[in-house]
Amino acid sequence: MPAFPSEFADLLTPRGLRILKGRDAEACGALLQVPPRRFLSLTDVIQVKKAVACRAALEAALQDSLVEMEDPIPPESILGMTENYAELLPKTVRVRTALLESRRSRSWRAAEQVGLTTMLRSESFAAFAAAVSGRALRRKWGIQVLCYGPGDYSGPHNDHHPEDLEARDGYVDMHITLATPAVAHQWLVYAQGGHFSQMVPVNTVGGVTVYRLPFWHYTTPLMARPGQAEAARRWVLLGTFLDAPRAPARAKTLGRP
């Protein structure tokens, strides 16, 4: 039997189901708040026992098919400077990922075998993201798996895509975190009021984070508990959702009443 349910809803706690049905005043539409809210962290919406079982499936099925994604700090960001305090830092990252967009990849076959791709494509997965974002989302969405190990991180970035007509006005990411007990800590730091002043722990088992991008944020290096580096991993199941096209306004007609 697949370790992941075919519907995301089957992982949810009573509160998670209330959010899915649009009945949680705190979470539903949270990313439509004024002033703008770009990020929401939820830690009580997925059943822990089921989250642990899903994590075990990832550990067994996907580790050998992960590929390294690494963009270090370029030396020219220092050596190429010609003016004091004019430094520019591109997005830097070190993490492993599972390639789920190609059916030919080993990762896709492994994820399909444990039921992961089916769950990430389920209607309730998208409906949960839509409920928190407060927006209608497109029927097709991107999926990905990330795996952070000791020292892995994602540097400051904003995920803005001004050249993409469908994403430049904003889009939604939803992450499910499944961290192993060997992780000591990892944090998501994000900007509020023009400063990196907010942070939340993301080394959870079944935590859900929902983002309205673009906005500035980064993920701190994962730290392992003493002597447990080999077992320290944080799995992230990710969906990326574009806004549904707006319905065209009905043209006003002129004529006799």
C-alpha positions in Angstrom: 0.0 0.0 0.0 1.3 3.5 -0.7 2.5 5.4 2.4 0.9 8.6 1.3 -2.9 8.9 1.0 -4.3 9.8 -2.4 -5.9 12.9 -0.9 -4.1 15.5 1.3 -7.3 15.8 3.3 -6.7 12.3 4.8 -3.6 13.7 6.6 -5.5 16.5 8.3 -6.4 17.1 11.9 -9.9 18.4 12.8 -8.5 22.0 12.5 -6.9 21.2 9.2 -10.3 20.0 7.9 -12.0 23.1 9.1 -9.4 25.2 7.1 -10.0 23.0 4.1 -13.7 23.7 4.3 -13.2 27.4 4.8 -14.4 27.4 8.4 -11.4 28.7 10.2 -11.5 32.4 10.6 -7.9 32.8 11.6 -6.3 30.8 8.8 -8.8 31.1 5.9 -7.9 34.1 3.7 -5.0 34.9 5.9 -2.9 36.0 3.0 -5.5 38.6 2.0 -5.2 40.6 5.2 -4.6 44.3 5.2 -1.8 45.4 5.7 -0.5 42.6 3.4 0.5 39.4 5.0 2.9 37.2 3.0 3.4 34.2 5.2 1.5 31.9 7.5 2.9 29.0 9.6 0.6 26.2 10.8 1.7 23.4 13.1 -1.5 21.8 14.2 -3.1 20.8 10.9 -1.5 17.4 10.0 -1.8 14.3 12.2 1.6 13.7 13.7 1.4 9.9 13.5 0.6 10.0 9.8 3.3 12.6 9.2 5.9 10.3 10.8 4.8 7.5 8.5 5.1 9.8 5.5 8.6 10.8 6.6 9.6 7.2 6.9 8.5 6.6 3.3 10.6 9.5 2.0 13.6 8.3 4.0 13.3 4.8 2.5 12.3 5.6 -1.1 13.8 8.9 -2.2 17.2 9.4 -0.6 19.1 7.6 -3.3 17.5 9.6 -6.1 18.1 13.1 -4.7 20.3 15.5 -6.7 22.4 18.3 -5.4 21.3 21.9 -6.0 24.1 24.2 -5.1 24.7 27.9 -5.9 27.5 29.3 -3.7 28.5 32.9 -3.1 30.3 34.0 -6.2 33.9 35.2 -5.5 33.3 38.3 -7.7 30.7 39.5 -5.2 33.7 40.6 -3.2 36.7 40.6 -5.6 34.7 42.4 -8.4 33.7 45.3 -6.2 34.9 48.8 -7.2 33.0 50.9 -4.8 32.5 50.7 -1.0 29.2 49.2 0.3 28.0 48.5 -3.3 28.0 44.7 -2.8 25.2 42.6 -4.4 24.4 39.1 -3.3 22.5 36.8 -5.7 20.4 34.0 -4.4 22.6 31.3 -2.8 21.4 27.8 -1.9 22.6 24.3 -0.9 20.0 21.6 -0.7 19.1 18.3 -2.4 16.0 17.9 -4.5 13.9 15.3 -6.1 12.9 15.9 -9.7 9.2 15.3 -10.0 8.4 17.1 -13.3 9.8 14.3 -15.5 8.3 10.9 -15.4 11.6 9.5 -16.6 13.5 10.5 -13.5 14.3 8.0 -10.7 12.8 10.5 -8.2 9.4 10.5 -10.0 9.2 6.7 -10.1 10.1 6.5 -6.4 7.6 9.2 -5.4 4.9 7.5 -7.5 5.5 4.2 -5.9 4.9 5.6 -2.4 1.9 7.7 -3.5 3.6 11.1 -3.1 2.9 12.4 -6.5 -0.8 11.5 -6.3 -1.2 13.3 -3.0 0.6 16.4 -4.2 -1.7 16.5 -7.3 -4.8 15.9 -5.2 -7.7 18.4 -5.2 -7.6 18.8 -1.5 -3.9 19.8 -1.6 -4.7 22.7 -3.9 -7.9 23.5 -2.1 -6.0 23.9 1.2 -3.6 26.4 -0.4 -6.5 28.3 -1.9 -8.3 28.4 1.4 -5.3 30.0 3.2 -4.4 32.3 0.4 -8.0 33.4 -0.1 -7.5 33.3 -3.9 -8.8 31.1 -6.7 -5.8 29.1 -8.0 -5.1 27.4 -11.3 -5.9 23.8 -11.8 -2.4 22.9 -12.8 0.5 23.5 -10.3 4.2 22.6 -9.9 5.4 20.1 -7.3 8.8 19.5 -5.8 10.6 17.7 -3.0 13.5 19.3 -1.1 15.8 17.7 1.5 17.9 19.8 3.8 20.9 18.2 5.5 23.4 19.6 8.0 24.5 23.1 6.9 22.0 23.2 4.0 20.2 26.6 3.6 18.6 29.0 1.2 20.0 32.5 1.2 18.1 35.8 1.1 15.8 36.0 -2.0 12.4 37.2 -2.9 11.2 34.8 -5.6 10.0 37.6 -7.9 9.6 36.8 -11.6 8.9 40.1 -13.3 9.5 38.6 -16.7 6.8 36.0 -16.3 3.4 37.5 -17.2 1.6 34.8 -15.2 3.6 35.1 -12.0 4.8 38.7 -11.8 1.8 39.9 -9.9 2.2 37.2 -7.2 1.7 33.5 -6.7 1.4 31.0 -3.8 3.7 28.4 -2.4 2.7 25.8 0.1 5.3 23.7 2.0 4.8 20.6 4.2 7.8 19.9 6.5 8.8 16.5 7.7 11.9 16.8 9.8 13.8 13.9 11.4 14.3 13.8 15.2 18.1 14.4 14.7 17.5 18.0 13.5 18.2 20.6 16.3 16.9 23.6 14.5 16.2 25.4 11.3 14.5 28.8 10.9 12.6 30.7 8.2 13.5 34.4 8.5 11.3 36.9 6.6 11.0 40.6 6.1 8.4 42.8 7.7 8.4 46.5 7.5 11.5 46.5 5.3 13.6 44.5 7.8 14.5 40.8 8.3 12.7 41.0 11.7 10.5 37.9 11.8 11.4 34.2 12.1 9.6 30.9 12.8 11.0 27.4 13.4 10.5 25.1 10.4 12.0 21.8 11.8 8.5 20.4 12.4 6.9 17.1 11.7 3.8 17.9 9.6 4.1 21.7 9.8 2.5 23.6 6.9 3.7 27.0 5.6 1.9 29.1 3.0 3.6 32.0 1.2 2.3 34.8 -1.0 5.3 35.5 -3.1 7.3 37.6 -3.9 8.7 38.8 -0.6 12.1 38.7 1.1 13.0 35.6 3.1 15.7 33.0 3.8 16.2 29.7 5.4 19.0 29.3 8.0 21.5 26.4 7.8 20.1 23.2 9.3 21.8 22.3 12.5 21.9 18.7 13.7 21.8 17.5 17.2 25.2 16.5 18.6 26.5 13.3 17.1 23.4 12.9 14.9 24.5 14.6 11.7 24.1 11.5 9.5 20.4 11.2 10.4 19.5 15.0 10.3 17.2 15.8 7.4 14.3 18.1 6.8 12.0 17.0 4.0 9.9 19.7 2.3 7.0 18.8 0.0 6.2 21.8 -2.1 3.4 23.0 -4.4 3.6 26.2 -6.5 0.3 27.7 -7.5 -0.5 30.5 -10.0 -3.5 32.6 -9.5 -6.5 31.6 -11.6 -7.3 34.0 -14.5 -9.7 36.7 -13.6 -13.0 36.5 -15.2 -13.4 39.3 -17.8 -15.9 42.0 -16.8 -19.1 41.9 -18.7 -19.2 44.7 -21.2 -21.9 47.3 -20.6 -24.4 47.6 -23.4 -26.0 50.8 -24.6 -29.4 50.9 -26.0 -33.0 51.4 -25.3 -34.3 50.1 -22.0 
